[in-house]
Amino acid sequence: MIILIVVVFAILGFVVSSRLKSKFKLYSQTPLQANLSGAEIAKLMLADNNIHDVQVICVEGQLTDHYNPMDKTVNLSPDVYYGRNAAATAVAAHECGHAVQHATSYAWLNFRSAMVPIQNISGKILNIVLIASLFGGFALSLPVPIIGYIVVGSYSVMTLFTLVTLPVEFDASNRALAWVQNRNIVTRPEYDMSKDALKWAAMTYVVAALASLATLAYYIFVFFGNRD
């Protein structure tokens, strides 16, 4: 059963990822009428939101764009940082959306940030238990029900993290799209392209959340589903 879950969501993830890449490739070929680069758009959006302590920097890789709340940096991949197209606009504004969330103490972002260390610990515990269970049948010398509580508890935290990520990502996209439209950064066709690109980016998080929920349900059934 777990193999089926992994395979199904691996295929679904591959389809969504491929679709996302094809969309970004297509929209990257559409020059922005405003002729602004992703870096320029990011700096302008930050300034419009009175955020002056966040740096916009270029990082290596493709689709490696992210906002780092620890050092307050908007990290843009070269294609986005230098790009002057609808795709670069969408990504740059989206990452600045996270910076705006941080500056305004957006509740869901604060919740997700608070969960990061707990999620990391839960992941490590889960890996230890699952690896130990492969060697000699629960090498931790704990009763099976206790193992079940540890596994389900740890995976519940990880699943909650993927679910909390959804409103954070959707809100950042909504902020980005509202700003580029109100600021007249994009034309109507460019807006539609930016919206579509962000929609497919969000779908990767939706797939991850669904996969985590399915896996959690599987573990609950394995450890507690056969009880009378």
N, C-alpha and C positions, 0 to 999 in steps of 0.2 A: 504493500500500500504506500509506504513512504517513498519507494522508488517511483511509483506512478505519480505521486504529488510532485516530486522533484522534476520528473521528465515533462509533465504537463506545463508547469510554470517556467521551466527552462525554455521550452518552445515558445510559450507566450511572451516571455521576457525577450527572447531573440527577435520575435516578430515586431514587438513594440520598439526595441532598440534599433532595428533595421529601418523601421518606418521613420523614427526620429532622425536618424542620420540622413536619410534620403530627403526629408523635409528641410533640414538645415542646409543640405547641399544645394537644394533647389532655391531656397530663399536667400542663400548667400550669393547667388548669381544675379540678384535683383538690386541694382544700385539704389541707395537711399536718395530721394530727391533733395533732402536737406543737406546731403553730403557731409554728415557728421560721423566720426568714427565711434566705435563702441566706448572707447576711453573718454571721448569728449561728451558723449551722452551720459555716461556714468557721473562724471564730474559735474555736469549741469544739473542732473537730478538731485545729487547730494546737496548742491548749493541751494537749489529751490526749496529743499526741505530743511535748510539752516543746519546742515551737518558739515562741519568744517574740520573734524578730527579723524576723518576716515580717508585713507589713501587708496588710490586706484592703481594697481600694479599689474604687470604682465607676467604670467606663469607659463611654463612649458606644458605641452600636451594638447589634446583635443577633447572638448567637452569637459575640461577640468575646472570650469568656472565655479567660483564659490565665494561666499562672504565669510570671513573669519572674525567672529566677535571678540576673540581673545586679543588680537593685535589691531583690531578695527581696520581691516583691509578688504577691499573688493578685488578679488583675484580673477583676472580675465585671461583666457587663452589667447594666443597670438591672433587667431582668426577673428575673435571677438574684439580684442583690444584695438586692432588696426582696421577691422572690417567696417565698411561703410554701406551696409545693406540691412534688410529687414531682420535677418536672423541675428546679426550682431546687436542690433537695436534691442530686440526682445530679450536676449540673454543679459546684456549689460544693465538694462532697466530692471530686470528681475532680481539680479544680485543686489542692486541698490535698494530694491524693495525690502530685502532682508536687513540692510543697514538702517532703513527707516523703521522697521519693526524694532530693531535693537534700540534705536534712539528714543522711540516712543513707548518702550517697555511693553511691547505686544505680549499678551498673556501666554499664548500658545508657544511663542518662541522662548519665553522664560521657562516655561514648563519643560520644553524639550531640552534646553540647555542644562536644567537641573537634573534631568534624567540621564545625561551622557555618562557620568561616572558609574551610575547604578547599572546602566545598560552594558557598559564595558565589563564590569565585574560579573554580571549575569552571564555574559557570553563566555567568559573564561571558565566559570563554574560549569556551565553546560558542556563545554569542550572537554573538561577534565572527566566529568561523569560519563559522557558518551564514549570517550576513548578508553576509559577504565573498564566500561561494560563490555568492550570487545575482547578483553583479555581475561579469560577465566570466569566470565559471568559475574559482573559487578565486583570488580577487584577492590572496591572501596569498603567491603565487608559491612555493608549496611543492608537492612531489610529492603525488599523490593518496594513496599509502599513508601518508604522514606526516599528511595531513589526517585520514585514517581513524583513525589512532592517537590523535590529539588529540580527535576527536569521541567515539570509543568510550571513551577514558579519562575524559574529562570527564563523559560521561553515566553511566559506571560509578559514579563518585563520587556523583552525584546519586541514582542508583538505590539505592546502598547506604544513603544517608541516609534514603530513604523506608522501606527495610526495617528499619533500626535504630529508626525511629520506632515501629514496630508494638509491640515488647515494652514500650517506654516507656509507650505509651498504654494497652495492655491491663493492665499492672501498676498504673497509676494508678487505673484503674477497679476493679480487684480490691481495692485498698487501700480505696477509697471505699466500696464495697459491704460489705466486711467490717466497716468501722468503723460505718456507719449501722445495720447489723444488730446488732452486738455492743453498741452504745451505746443500742439501743432508740429510735433517732431515728424510725424508720419502722415502720408496721404491715406485715404480710405483703403485702397488696395494693400498698401504697406501695413496698415493696422491689421487687416484680416490675415496677412501672412504672419505677422508677429504673434497674433492670437493663436493661430493654428500651431505654430512652432512650440509655443509654451504649453499648449494643450497636450501635445505628444510628449513633451518633457515631463509633465505632471503624470502622464500615464505610467511612466516607469516606477513612480512611487506607489501608484495604485496597485500595480502588479506585485510589487514587493510586499505591500500590506496584505493583499489577498493570499499570497504564498505563505506568509508568516501565520496568518489566521488558519489556513488549511493544515499547516504543520502542527500548530498548537492543538487543533481539534484531534489530529491523529494521535498525539502523545497522550491527551486526556483519555481517548478511547482505549489505547493500549494499556495504560496503567490503572484506569478506574472504570472502564466501560463494561467489564465482564463481572462486576460485583453484583451479588444478589440483593 
